[in-house]
Amino acid sequence: MAEMTMVEALNHALRQEMERDESVVVLGEDVGEVGGVFRVTDGLVDEFGEDRVVDTPVAEAVIVGASLGMAVNGLRPICEMQFSGFSYHAMHQIENHVARFRWRTRGRFPAPMVIRMPYGAGVRALEHHSESREVFFSHIPGLKVVIPSGPRLARSLLVSAIRDPDPVIFMEPKLLYRQFREEVPEDEEAHPLGESRVAREGSDLTVVAWGAMLPRTVEVAEEIAEEEGIEVEVVDLLTVSPLDSKPFTESVRKTGHAAVVHEAQRSWGPGGEIVARIMEDSFWYLEAPIQRITAPDVPVPFFAREEAYLPDKDRIRKGFRAALEA
Amino acid sequence: MPREEMEVAPPLEYLSILDEEGDLDQELEPDLDEEELVQMYRTMLRARRFDKLLLEWQRGGRIGTFAPVSGQEASQIGAMSAARDEDWFVPSFREIAAFLWRGGDPVDMTLYNAGWNEGVAIPEDARDFPISIPVASQLPLATGLAYAIRLRGEDDVAMTFFGDGATSEGDFHEALNFAGTFQLPVVFVCQNNQWAISVPRERQTASETLAQKGLAYGIPGIQVDGNDILAVRVAADEAVKRARAGDGPTLVECVTYRLKVHTTADDPSRYRDEEEVERWKERDPIPRFRRYLEKKGILDEGEADEMTDSVEEELGGVWEEAEERIETLGGPDVMFQHVYADLPPHLERQRKWFGTDEEENDNG
């Protein structure tokens, strides 16, 4: 066991998978010599060579499209979008080919590949570097969308993503890249895709969160338990799509109250789908309206105001209180 | 049914006028007004100095990540100075020198770099686009400006800036092809600074030059010594003249060098040799141009030194002024400004999240 940051844990997963399976290749902008702008691919080129760790030209569409070609022809590509904000250059490849190549070829050519991308606000980054666009990808049938909330799960989810038979969008909350360390076992560990987890058990309120919002949501849950004796159950999605709704819809049957916390903008955001699942499956158990605690429907402001944009602990707490009313 | 060589394009030109000693090929020397030459030099000094200040402020935690311009002043000012105020300036993210040439306020740029949206407020009369970070994404925009210029029967020009890495993006190829097809008045200024973050120019493309990429789209391309402000200016003058006359776009490749980091989030010692940087420092565009101005008798040594001092003095107060401006800026609800022409009701409700106890679930 070693204490690792999320960056180190992801690097660990990549290294082990590349050792285990020589068809695994890594490609993207600056992933080689410098090991990625966040150092997630640090040292891989020295260990596995330039043929398997490829510094590409600045061209996201071909990074993604070529990854599909590699995947169809026997490789296991893990490509990196330097920031999620640059993945839109590759959106037509993702939508028109990657997500549906299995479907387009009636199962003949599946595309087992991973598209990694750092996303999210809170690190004083420049414009176009801070969005949380998980719904862009979650809305496309055929893709899996994974978002870890800590180092250990980041490692075990990335392992599963690499081995998955379908294309996976692996979104890395860069606010958590180096925020805290966790024990990460040396031995293989793979958390199944499509399985959420209960991050904290509780009986009074069900809250769904993921990514960078998860740690602060749990913190508020701990505080409110200590101060007011209110027990909040926090479900960490881990896989945003396909959505594992049973754990939170069943939790709502127990608590009668629900809220969702996300840093994506509010309207047409992931909260909408989560609330709909609760309404479909557990409506009769609800005792109060469900609360969405989200970013407002504006572009992410430049970083001087980004803390106000992101749901903070005060707003999360206010949302909990509203969800508990009635 | 022959198989033979085809002549598909005019041969590519390379242009250099001023060498490192400030000596020049007099036949190629442009006939520029002395006052303008001094202005060009002064703006180079301002850009270099401002770059240094921004770097200090970044290291001191006062501003966020930024992309230094040092080394590329001749490419930017040589090109930008060929345009009129009414022409359009469509930058990438490293165009500090071009921005200053256009009359941009260093205080605004400081606000931008300190994370305040107010820093990109474009003055009413300026035809300047905001900083564009996604690589090459600004090129299609310049092309559209140029299409509108032509359709409206104006004789303005759109000038857009980008780097060597941008030539790999689809947006570059789509923009050049579109501009070539419709023969639009746009000047594509590529600053080939040798490095796209950690990837060297020769790993970016197998193409021998970047200028030749224009030829495939029916666009004249020229490669110039990008550290020679006179060469850049001559090439840009020709390109602007061609565009204004309705004879279509030009691709100008300025061969230059990024003397500092890609951005302040980067550590170049991981991928490039200091020796290479030292070699390029000898080709620094600023002392080269200064030697030219001195040899021409436009500036003497004392005047040149004095100018350096006065630039330092001028920019010395920028941070204080920026701080004063920051004091006057609005709170978090500024983020709701300019999202739409009129704020929709649901956003009006969301705006009240800040500073009131309004319920979030109220959709107005």
Chai-1 contact restraints between the chains, C-beta under 6 A:
chainA,res_idxA,chainB,res_idxB,connection_type,confidence,min_distance_angstrom,max_distance_angstrom,comment,restraint_id
A,D30,B,I197,contact,1.0,0.0,6.0,A-B,restraint_1
A,D30,B,S198,contact,1.0,0.0,6.0,A-B,restraint_2
A,E33,B,S198,contact,1.0,0.0,6.0,A-B,restraint_3
A,E33,B,Y271,contact,1.0,0.0,6.0,A-B,restraint_4
A,V34,B,S198,contact,1.0,0.0,6.0,A-B,restraint_5
A,V34,B,R270,contact,1.0,0.0,6.0,A-B,restraint_6
A,V34,B,Y271,contact,1.0,0.0,6.0,A-B,restraint_7
A,D55,B,V199,contact,1.0,0.0,6.0,A-B,restraint_8
A,P57,B,S168,contact,1.0,0.0,6.0,A-B,restraint_9
A,P57,B,Q204,contact,1.0,0.0,6.0,A-B,restraint_10
A,V58,B,V135,contact,1.0,0.0,6.0,A-B,restraint_11
A,V58,B,G165,contact,1.0,0.0,6.0,A-B,restraint_12
A,V58,B,S168,contact,1.0,0.0,6.0,A-B,restraint_13
A,V58,B,E169,contact,1.0,0.0,6.0,A-B,restraint_14
A,V58,B,A196,contact,1.0,0.0,6.0,A-B,restraint_15
A,A59,B,S168,contact,1.0,0.0,6.0,A-B,restraint_16
A,A59,B,E169,contact,1.0,0.0,6.0,A-B,restraint_17
A,A61,B,G170,contact,1.0,0.0,6.0,A-B,restraint_18
A,F86,B,P134,contact,1.0,0.0,6.0,A-B,restraint_19
A,R124,B,G64,contact,1.0,0.0,6.0,A-B,restraint_20
A,L126,B,T65,contact,1.0,0.0,6.0,A-B,restraint_21
A,L126,B,I133,contact,1.0,0.0,6.0,A-B,restraint_22
A,E127,B,I133,contact,1.0,0.0,6.0,A-B,restraint_23
A,H128,B,I133,contact,1.0,0.0,6.0,A-B,restraint_24
A,H128,B,P134,contact,1.0,0.0,6.0,A-B,restraint_25
A,P289,B,N361,contact,1.0,0.0,6.0,A-B,restraint_26
A,Q291,B,N361,contact,1.0,0.0,6.0,A-B,restraint_27
A,P296,B,Q350,contact,1.0,0.0,6.0,A-B,restraint_28
A,D297,B,L347,contact,1.0,0.0,6.0,A-B,restraint_29
A,V298,B,M335,contact,1.0,0.0,6.0,A-B,restraint_30
A,V298,B,F336,contact,1.0,0.0,6.0,A-B,restraint_31
A,V298,B,V339,contact,1.0,0.0,6.0,A-B,restraint_32
A,P301,B,N117,contact,1.0,0.0,6.0,A-B,restraint_33
A,P301,B,M335,contact,1.0,0.0,6.0,A-B,restraint_34
A,F302,B,G115,contact,1.0,0.0,6.0,A-B,restraint_35
A,F302,B,W116,contact,1.0,0.0,6.0,A-B,restraint_36
A,F302,B,N117,contact,1.0,0.0,6.0,A-B,restraint_37
A,F303,B,G64,contact,1.0,0.0,6.0,A-B,restraint_38
A,F303,B,G115,contact,1.0,0.0,6.0,A-B,restraint_39
A,A304,B,G115,contact,1.0,0.0,6.0,A-B,restraint_40
A,A304,B,W116,contact,1.0,0.0,6.0,A-B,restraint_41
A,R305,B,P332,contact,1.0,0.0,6.0,A-B,restraint_42
A,R305,B,M335,contact,1.0,0.0,6.0,A-B,restraint_43
A,A308,B,P332,contact,1.0,0.0,6.0,A-B,restraint_44
A,A322,B,E359,contact,1.0,0.0,6.0,A-B,restraint_45
